[in-house]
Amino acid sequence: MGSRPRRFKVRLYVALILPFTLQVVGTVGVVGYLSFRNSQSAVYNLATQLMSELTLRIRQETQLYVEMPFLINSVNAIALLQEDIQVAEMQGEYLLWQQFQAFPTTNLVYCATEDGAFMGVGYSNEDQSIQLQVSNANTEWLFDYYELDPYGSRARYKRRGDRPYDPRVRPWYQLTQARQVPTWSEVYLDFDAFVPVITASTPVYDPNTQQLLGICSTDFLLTVELDTFLNELQVGQSGETFIIEHTGNLVASSIPDDDILILDETNAPERLKAVDINNELIRETSRELVARFGDFQSLQEGQSFTLGLGDRGRHFVQVEPFRDERGLDWLVVVVIPELDFMDQIYASTWQTAALSLVALTIAITVGLITSRYIAQPILKLNRASKAITSGQLDQTVEVSGIDELEQLGTSFNQMAQRLQEAIATLEQRVAERTADLEDSNQKLELEKERAESANRAKSAFIANMSHELRSPLNAIIGFSQLMMRADTMPKAQLEHAGIIYRSGDYLLTLINNILDLSKIEADKVILSTRDVDLHRLLNDLEDMLYLRAEHKGIKLVVDYPDSLPRYIHGDDVKLQQVLINLLSNALKFTSQGSVRLTVAVQNPQVGQDDLQVESQQIESQQIEDPQVEDPQIEDPQIDRYTLTFTVTDTGVGIAEEEIPTLFSAFNQTQSGRMLQEGTGLGLHISRKFVRLMGGDIQIESQVNVGTTARFSIQVKPAQTAVIPDAVQPSRVIGLVEGQPTYRLLVVDDKDANRQLLMKLLQPIGFEVREASNGQEAIACWQDWQPHLIWMDVRMPVMDGYEATRRIKATPGQSTIIIALTASVLEEEQAVILSAGCDDFLRKPFKESTIFEAIARHLGVQYRYAEESTEPSASSLSLDQTWSDRLTELPRDWLETFYQTVLEADVHTAITLIEQLPPEQDAIAQPLTTMVNQFQFEAILLFLESHIQDEHS
């Protein structure tokens, strides 16, 4: 049996890679080598030679220009010494005229003396004629201009200048006087023509006394001489050359009519920097010099480099310093485009193109043959692939001749078969997934609508609840204040009014806390920062919770180092609420031992980056009480502190598995549910507040050992050095005599709120009217023209916003409008002020805030009630005077009253006091007052000392 003959097979990479690699490498290598060597050598040599030659010519020509002014000065200095030129007497102008005629390239030839006299000959800015200009004491230091005839004599007087001129304060005079040798000035703007000039100055000294007689100078007009010379130079086809100072100002350039002056903010001309010049080539070259060498001062030696300018290609740059012994220090810059030298490489380009064409022809021929050999089987695979793409999945391909293509054909056929099976399965899965996705999308859309509706409902709840709760509280607190102002009311009724006022104020605090929770849930809560006495805040916390801890037999400790800053800038309300929540939880779940609040201050932070690093370090530290140096030294570099608060108790503790859920709303631990106390909102709200202040709360606990809660916040130093204690304002009883009668309009839809303000303001001496809506307010304002309007913002018929806008839109009106709102939303303040209101107050308000607002906007002056020097009932305390009275009271009554006060039971305490016989009224009255004012701690201290005395 004969064997099957083996067919010759060629591997694909051999058929494709080897021939084309040899062709491409050979062609590109030869072409690239020749092009690179020819162009590089020609361009570099030409550019180097041309730039060197140009630089040398510029240096030589510039040297001639800078020598000429000093020759002129030497002649004039001799004439000044020989008194052929007498500046103060205005004699010798003929000599200056001769110098000017002999050297027409100068702008002005002149001399100035130590007495401030000046005489010079130069061109007129008006008609370019030659004129004499002098200034001295006789001309009141103003320039007198004379026209000179063709012989150098004064022909006629032209005019007097309007600006005084003292040469002794000019830079060229002062510089030459200081150096005492012939000196160049800096380039500056001419006093009259405002064109760039440079002054060559030579000092003239008395040969006997060596006293300075004066200075002879020549102004060199750069834009006429150097610009003309540089413009005439042939710098390639499109090259440029320019001269700059080490300060970066342009001295001269080859650009004709190039404007190197600009107007500053006062419309005075000033010179342009070379980096800001209009010409792109000069501007970009100057910027490249600054980028490479830092500044022009660093260029003390010659430099050469290339510069790329986008579409304009590469440019060759050469920089050479130009200096002389008289202080001249310039930089000569030559810039030549590389494109100017392309003529030299055109010949080599044709040779390169011919070689490339031959190589390309050979490559194409070989490529066609090779491609034909390879393309046939690939085309078959391509047609089969297109058929599968169009949906004809039953495709097979037969490929022969190249081993890799045969394997590819076999794999293709297997793929086509498996693709048919996969598509059938995929279609079924896609249908199932599509149905599931549509169902999920509908659910997500429904949840989104519910969430948006819930947010709107929360915002509406905050606004409505604020108005509905605070409006009646406004009447309760307000009328209770009115009752306390009555001088004829019985003392007991005054105390009852005070209880109503304090209860209403406490209820307002509770309502604000509830609304704070609502604002948190609606993402409406923001920080309200102010300067805070941190030490007072901590001491108040200890006083507030001391009795509760004492009642449970627990030791409460508030510990902070002396280094803790006393005055900070932060949100004390939220910080106090967080600390109260944490301490209250610790007291609630601790039956014995202690509860400790520790406050520490970390290193003062100076930068934001350091602050973040410090904050991360705090989170990883163990609980401790560091002792650091006092940071309260006023350091302007400290921009914030990091405060760490730690609350540690010896209570029942929290199980480890319950810690992750502590901060969830309405969640309670097992110990909390056993006590049946709390709602589970305290830690949730506290964490929200702490995160708002830039920190977070960490909880560490062990069952039956205790719990530690720690958080760190960042605060700024207080804006004031000392925060004074709050002082209660004196009670207003009337207006100071001699003031006009002020008309006030009260606008509110609630009759109680209107009556409250009217009864508060009318007895003081104000003329007050009322309106129940915005429409009535506008009508009353038009007829009565009140000085100030108290405007409620939410009213029927027309609200306060619309009424305010209409009143404020009336030309010439001057009525002050203060808005009254029961809302607690901070964003409503911006809405109220944008409607045109001059100020706003929130309900319920205190009478002092009403009077303060009126005084602030109208300048009203009040009469105040005189402060009583006798102690009032509210300030009474129990002292040794009552000790004898207590000994007369029954022992059982004292112990019962002590227990009642310890439990802060006001109602039972008042009942026990009422049981005392009439002869004990002397002690019953102060006890009643102190109970009503919640002065339980003072009562307990006195009772404890009395009971201890009896036991002893």
C-alpha positions, 0 to 999 in steps of 0.5 A: 500500500503506497503512502500519500505524497506530502504536500509542501506547506509554507508557514504564514509568518515566514511568507509575510514577515521575512520578505517585507522585513528585509525590504522595509528595513533596507529602504527606510534605513538607507533613506533615513540615514542619508536624509539625516546626515545631509540635512543635519550637517548642512543646516547646523553649519549654516545656522552656526556661521550665520548667527556668529556673524550677525552677533559680531556685527551687532556687537560692533555696531552697538559699540560705535553707538554707545561710544558716541554720546560720551564723546559729546558729553566730554566736549560739553563738560569742558565747556561747562568747566570753562563757563562757555555753557552757563545753564542757570543764565541760559548761555551757551546754547549755540555749543549744544546746538553744534553738538546736536547738528554734528550728531543727528542720531541723538535725541537730546543734548543737555546739561544740568547743575547742582542748583537744579537748572537745566538747558538742552537742545533737541527735537520738538515733538510737535514739528520735529524742529530743533528747539531749546528747552530750559528750566530754572528758578526763574521759570518756576522749574517749568520748561520754557521752549525756544525755537532756534534759527539755522545758526543756533540762536534763539529765534522766538519763545514758543511755550511753557510746559505744564509739568515741573522738572527737577533734574536732580531727582531724575534717575540718570542724574542720581545714578551718575551722582552716586557712581561719580563716573561716566555712566549709562542710565537704565532704559526709560521713557522720555519726559515729554515724548514717552519713547524709550531712551537711554541717557549717557551721563558724565559728571563735571567736578571743580578741579580745585575743590572736587565739588560736583558742578553738574552733569552733562548728558545725551539721550540716545533714542533707541527706536531710531538708531538700533531698530533701524540698524537691526532691521537692515540686517539680513537674518536669513530669509525670515529670521529676527534679532533683538536686544533686551535688558536683564530685566526682560524689557525690550531695548531694540528689535529688527521688527519695523514699527513694533509697539513696545509701549502699553498703557497701565491702569492710570493710562500712563505709558510703560514699557512692555516686557519681551515676553509680552511683545506682539511679535510671536517670534520675539515673544516665544523666544523670550519665554523660552529663555525664561523657561530654560534659565529661570530669568534673564539675570542668569544669562551671563554667558553666551548660549545656543539652543533650538526652539520649536514654534508649532507650525513654524517649525524649529528655530536656531537661537543664539544669545550673547551678552553685551557689556561695557565699563559704563554699566551697559548690560544687554543681551543680543538675541539672534533667531533663525528659522530652520526652514531658511536653510532647506535649499541646501538639502533639496538635492539630497531630497531628490536623491532620497525620493528616487531611492524610495521610489525604487524601493517602493516599487520592489516592495509593491511587486513582492507584496502583490505576489505574497498577498495573492498567495495569502489572500485566497484562503482568507477571502474564503474565511471572510465570505463565510464570516459575513454569511454567519453575520447575516444569519446563515449559520450553516457555513463550512470552509476548506483551506489548503496551502498554508499550514496556519490557514488550514488550522484556522479553517478547521477552527472556524468550522468548529466555531460555526457549529458551536455558535449555532448551539450557543445562539439558540440558548442565548436567545432564550436567556436574553428573553428571560433576562429582559423580562426580569430587567423590565420588572426591576426598572419598574420597581426602581422607578416606583421607589424613586418616586416614593423617595422623592415624595418622602423628601418633599413631605419631610420638608413640608412637615418641617415648615408646617410643624414649625409654623403650627407649633411656634406660632401659639408659643409666640403668644404664650411666651409673649403675653407672659412677658407682658404680664411680668412687665405689669407693676401692679400685678400681685407678686404671686401672679408675677411668679406664676407668669415667670413659670409660664414664661420659663415653661414656654421657653423650655417647651420651645427648646423641646420643639426645636430638638424635635424639629432638628431631628426632622431636619436631619432626616430631610438633610436640612440641618447645617452648622451654626457657628459662633464664638464659644466659651468651651470651659463654661460649656463643660462646667454647665454640663457638669452642673446640669447632670450633677444631681442626676448622678448624685441621686443614683450614687454615681460619681460624675467627673468632667476632666479637661487639661489647662492646655484646653483652649477656652474660646473657640469658634464652633456650633456649641448647640450641637456639641452640647446636645451630643455631649448631653446624649452621651452622658445621659446614656452613660448615667442611664446604664450605670448603677454604680461606679463613675461616669467620666468626660475627658476632653483633650486637645491635639497639636494645633493644626496649621495646614489642611494636609497636616490636619487630615494626617492628625485626624487619622492618627487620633482615630487609631489612638487608645483612649488617654488623657494627654498633657500637652503645652498650652495652645492658648498663646495667640499664634496667628499661624494656628487656624484650627484645633482638633478636640477629642471628647471621651465619655467613659462609664462603668455600666452594664456595657454593650454586647460586641454583636450589637455595636454595629447597629448602635447608630441606626435610628430607633434601634436599642440594645438589649440593656436599653430594652430591659430598662424600657427607656429611650427611643433609640434616636440619641446616638443616631442624631449625635452621629449626624451632628458629629459628622457635620462637625468633621468627625465621627463617633467610635464606641468600645464596650465590654459587657459588665465592665463599661463603655467608652464613646469617643469622637474628635471634631475640628474647631477654629480659634475664637474671633474675639479674645474674650467672650463676656458673660451674657448680661440680661438687658434692662427692662424698657419702660418708655421713650426718651423725650424729644424724639419724633412719634414713631408709627409702627404697623403690625401685620399678622393673620393671628389676632393674638400675635397682633395684640401681643405686639400692640400691647407691648409697643403702645405703652412704650410710646409708639403709635401702632396700627394693625392689619390682618393680611398683606392687602390690608398692609399695603392699603394702610401703608399708603394712607399712613406711611409708617416708619416700620412694619412688622410683617408676618410672611404666611397669611391668607389673601396676600402673604408677606412676601408679595406685600413686601415686594410691592411696597419696596417696588414703590419709588421713594419709599423709606419704610423699614420692613422686618419679617416675622416667621415661625419657620426654623429652616435656614434657607428661608432667611435668604428667601425673606431677604431677597423679597426686600425685607430689611431684617427678620425675627423668628417666633416666638421672640423675646421683648428685648429682641423686638426693642433692639431691632427697632433701635437698630433700624430707627435709632430709637432711644429708650428709658429703662427701669432702674436696677433695684439694689435690694435682692429680688425674690429670684435671687434669694438664698437660704442663709444662717438667718433661716437656720433657726427657722428650720430647727422649728420644722418637724424632722419628718417634714424636712426629710420628706422635703429633702427627698422631694427636692432630690427628685426635682419634683416641683409639684410635690415640693410646692404642696409640702411648702403649702402645708407649713403653718402661717408663722413659717411664711418667712421661710416658705416664701423664699423656698417657693421662689427657689423651687419655681426657679429650679434652684434645687442644688442650693436648697439641697446644699443648705438642707444637707448642712442642716441635717448633718449639723443635727446628726453631729 
